[in-house]
Amino acid sequence: MHKEELRRQIRQMKRQFTPQQLEELSLPVIQRLRSRLADYQVVFAYYSLPDEVCTRQLVDDLLAEGKTVFLPKVVSEETMEWRTYTGRQDLQEGTLRIMEPAENHGDCFFCEQGAKQLNGPVPVILVPGMAFDAKGHRLGRGRGYYDRFLAAYPHIYKIGVCFDFQKVEEVPTDDFDIAVDEVI
């Protein structure tokens, strides 16, 4: 199966659920994530789209626990920066209709000007995807933002986040695709 065909199948599966049903399906995934993130002080997360596992409250809870939380901000066709999350009040809708930290808000972790080095304990990144397989292969939305970031920072622990129906037998991959360490 080709990537576009699998994306189409997963989109069709997602449409079978109401937004409320998807939020309910998110609850056990978020519970498993909470326990996995307990020992991490730096979390690269994402502010979920309506058809993704709902991470919005989790992101707020991590911040309230005193963790450093970064969220992605798309700045060009090929570049995604990571900015410090300080709360919902500082989010705005980005070019891809994703809620992102406002322009020039928060410390920028990964910018076109060069990447800051990670010091201290290994951070964790929550990676959304259209589909995942048991080997950690991920099918994204097709723009490559996460693969480029993960290739630059291979030591970050990578957790793929998805609904159970997004777990498939095999995800088609290319050489540039980066696998996650585990899927929740």
ZAKELUM-459715 format. One line per field, with one value per residue (C-alpha): residue number from 1; residue in three letters; x, y, z. Coordinates in pm, 1 decimal, padded with zeros to 6 digits. Each point is the difference from the previous one (the first is absolute). Layout:
BEGIN
pos	(NUM  ...)
code	(ala  ...)
x	(X  ...)
y	(Y  ...)
z	(Z  ...)
// end
This chain:
BEGIN
pos	(1  2  3  4  5  6  7  8  9  10  11  12  13  14  15  16  17  18  19  20  21  22  23  24  25  26  27  28  29  30  31  32  33  34  35  36  37  38  39  40  41  42  43  44  45  46  47  48  49  50  51  52  53  54  55  56  57  58  59  60  61  62  63  64  65  66  67  68  69  70  71  72  73  74  75  76  77  78  79  80  81  82  83  84  85  86  87  88  89  90  91  92  93  94  95  96  97  98  99  100  101  102  103  104  105  106  107  108  109  110  111  112  113  114  115  116  117  118  119  120  121  122  123  124  125  126  127  128  129  130  131  132  133  134  135  136  137  138  139  140  141  142  143  144  145  146  147  148  149  150  151  152  153  154  155  156  157  158  159  160  161  162  163  164  165  166  167  168  169  170  171  172  173  174  175  176  177  178  179  180  181  182  183  184)
code	(met  his  lys  glu  glu  leu  arg  arg  gln  ile  arg  gln  met  lys  arg  gln  phe  thr  pro  gln  gln  leu  glu  glu  leu  ser  leu  pro  val  ile  gln  arg  leu  arg  ser  arg  leu  ala  asp  tyr  gln  val  val  phe  ala  tyr  tyr  ser  leu  pro  asp  glu  val  cys  thr  arg  gln  leu  val  asp  asp  leu  leu  ala  glu  gly  lys  thr  val  phe  leu  pro  lys  val  val  ser  glu  glu  thr  met  glu  trp  arg  thr  tyr  thr  gly  arg  gln  asp  leu  gln  glu  gly  thr  leu  arg  ile  met  glu  pro  ala  glu  asn  his  gly  asp  cys  phe  phe  cys  glu  gln  gly  ala  lys  gln  leu  asn  gly  pro  val  pro  val  ile  leu  val  pro  gly  met  ala  phe  asp  ala  lys  gly  his  arg  leu  gly  arg  gly  arg  gly  tyr  tyr  asp  arg  phe  leu  ala  ala  tyr  pro  his  ile  tyr  lys  ile  gly  val  cys  phe  asp  phe  gln  lys  val  glu  glu  val  pro  thr  asp  asp  phe  asp  ile  ala  val  asp  glu  val  ile)
x	(00000.0  00123.3  00018.9  -00281.8  -00231.1  00065.9  -00055.0  -00331.2  -00107.2  00089.2  -00180.7  -00308.5  00022.1  00029.3  -00313.0  -00202.0  00033.0  -00150.0  00234.3  -00138.9  00067.8  00358.9  00044.3  -00128.5  00234.6  00282.9  -00043.3  00176.0  00280.6  00053.2  -00000.8  00277.8  00190.8  -00025.1  00177.5  00267.2  00074.0  00031.7  00380.8  00058.4  00055.4  00013.4  -00285.2  -00035.2  -00375.2  -00263.6  -00332.2  -00235.0  -00213.9  -00366.0  00066.7  00304.7  00034.2  -00101.9  00316.7  -00123.3  -00069.6  00311.6  00215.9  -00154.4  00046.7  00367.1  00055.8  -00180.1  00230.1  00297.9  00125.2  00149.0  -00234.6  00081.2  -00258.9  00070.6  -00046.3  00009.4  00199.7  00046.1  -00072.3  00292.5  00068.6  -00164.7  00128.3  -00065.8  -00112.0  -00053.6  -00363.0  -00118.3  -00374.5  -00303.4  -00024.8  00316.6  -00113.1  -00117.6  -00110.2  00294.8  00023.8  -00100.8  -00296.2  00199.1  -00001.8  00356.7  00186.4  -00051.0  00263.3  00308.6  -00139.3  00203.8  00353.4  00072.9  00164.3  00049.8  00023.5  00131.9  00284.2  00131.2  -00100.2  00067.1  00166.9  -00191.8  00171.1  -00101.2  -00231.8  -00125.0  -00330.2  -00302.0  -00202.3  -00362.3  -00034.7  -00340.9  -00062.0  -00259.0  00110.6  00264.4  00115.8  00153.4  00354.0  -00062.7  -00029.1  -00216.0  -00212.8  -00031.7  -00211.2  00261.0  00196.2  00303.2  00026.4  00035.6  00238.9  00237.9  -00004.8  00041.6  00288.3  00181.1  -00062.6  00016.6  00061.2  -00345.1  -00228.6  -00286.0  -00353.3  -00251.2  -00350.2  -00309.1  -00336.8  -00000.3  -00165.2  00303.5  00230.1  00051.8  00193.1  00254.0  00066.5  00169.4  00331.6  00265.9  00365.6  -00067.5  -00282.1  00092.2  -00152.1  -00119.9  00125.5  -00346.8  -00362.8  -00272.0)
y	(00000.0  00349.6  00284.0  00204.5  -00299.3  -00071.1  00368.4  -00011.8  -00313.7  00149.6  00327.1  -00203.6  -00192.1  00324.3  00139.1  -00287.4  00161.4  00318.5  00252.0  -00110.2  -00366.6  00084.8  00186.0  -00306.1  -00227.5  00236.1  -00057.3  -00340.0  00116.9  00312.6  -00208.2  -00220.3  00310.9  00160.0  -00293.5  -00011.8  00374.4  00005.8  -00013.9  00251.9  00368.9  00114.6  -00103.5  00084.0  -00031.2  00109.2  00175.9  -00249.7  00049.7  -00104.2  -00340.2  -00086.8  -00142.8  00298.3  00131.8  00348.8  -00068.4  -00216.7  00287.5  00234.5  -00257.0  -00053.1  00374.6  00017.3  -00276.4  00225.8  -00181.0  00188.4  -00052.7  00086.7  00017.6  00009.9  00309.4  -00030.3  00290.2  -00108.5  -00282.6  -00196.5  00144.4  -00064.9  00177.5  -00103.6  00273.8  -00004.9  -00052.7  00246.1  -00056.0  -00003.3  00378.0  00024.8  -00232.3  00103.1  -00192.7  -00063.3  -00039.4  -00368.2  00072.9  -00135.3  00193.7  00122.4  00238.3  00354.7  00162.8  00103.1  -00159.6  -00229.8  -00123.6  -00158.0  -00340.2  -00094.9  00288.5  00061.8  00198.3  -00319.0  -00248.6  00042.4  -00299.9  -00210.0  -00016.8  -00210.7  -00300.8  -00141.5  00163.0  -00171.9  00090.9  -00088.8  -00068.5  00005.7  -00212.5  -00132.7  -00359.9  -00197.2  -00360.3  -00228.3  00089.4  00368.1  00103.3  00308.0  00140.7  00375.1  00247.6  00021.0  00320.6  -00150.7  00252.7  -00262.7  -00219.1  00293.8  00091.6  -00359.4  -00058.0  00299.8  -00122.6  -00380.7  -00024.5  00140.8  -00277.0  -00023.9  -00103.0  -00042.2  00103.5  -00141.2  -00165.4  -00380.7  -00006.6  00187.4  -00291.0  -00199.0  -00308.3  00188.1  00364.7  00064.0  00179.6  00191.2  00044.8  00340.0  -00125.6  -00013.4  -00268.9  00067.5  -00189.3  -00104.7  00049.7  00085.4)
z	(00000.0  -00082.9  00252.2  -00154.5  -00007.0  00369.0  00086.5  -00184.7  00190.4  00337.4  -00079.4  -00091.3  00330.2  00196.4  -00167.4  00149.8  00344.1  00136.4  00167.0  00337.5  -00078.3  -00097.4  00329.8  00185.8  -00198.1  00099.1  00373.7  00032.9  -00230.2  00211.6  00319.8  -00137.8  -00111.4  00344.7  00161.8  -00271.6  00032.5  00379.3  -00000.7  -00280.3  00074.3  -00365.4  -00227.4  -00368.4  -00052.6  -00248.3  00036.7  -00160.2  -00304.7  00036.5  -00163.5  00216.0  00349.0  00212.5  00167.2  00092.4  00369.7  00029.7  -00125.4  00257.8  00276.7  -00089.2  00017.6  00337.7  00129.3  -00069.5  -00307.5  -00293.6  -00293.3  -00359.6  -00278.7  -00374.4  -00210.8  -00378.5  -00143.9  -00361.6  -00244.5  00146.4  00344.1  00332.7  00310.4  00358.6  00237.4  00373.6  00092.6  00264.7  -00016.5  -00227.7  00009.0  -00210.5  -00280.2  -00342.9  -00305.7  -00231.7  -00374.9  00014.7  00232.3  00294.4  00326.1  00055.2  00229.5  -00126.8  -00220.8  00196.4  00314.1  00221.7  -00031.8  -00333.3  00028.1  -00364.0  -00241.3  -00347.4  00158.6  00154.5  00262.7  00369.1  00156.5  00246.8  00336.1  00295.3  -00001.2  -00327.6  -00093.3  -00147.0  -00307.2  -00064.0  -00370.0  -00166.6  -00305.6  -00237.9  00062.1  00188.0  -00014.0  00264.4  -00114.1  00073.8  -00363.6  -00033.0  -00275.6  00041.5  -00191.3  -00273.5  00057.8  00178.1  00285.1  00271.5  -00200.4  -00053.4  00368.5  00118.1  -00239.7  00152.1  00357.8  -00002.5  00376.7  00089.9  00121.6  -00249.9  00094.7  -00281.6  00104.0  -00170.0  00040.3  -00003.1  -00343.8  -00137.8  00084.2  -00318.6  -00100.4  -00212.4  -00078.9  -00336.1  00055.2  -00185.7  00094.9  00160.0  00227.3  00369.8  00221.2  00353.9  00305.5  00113.5  -00096.1  00250.7)
// end
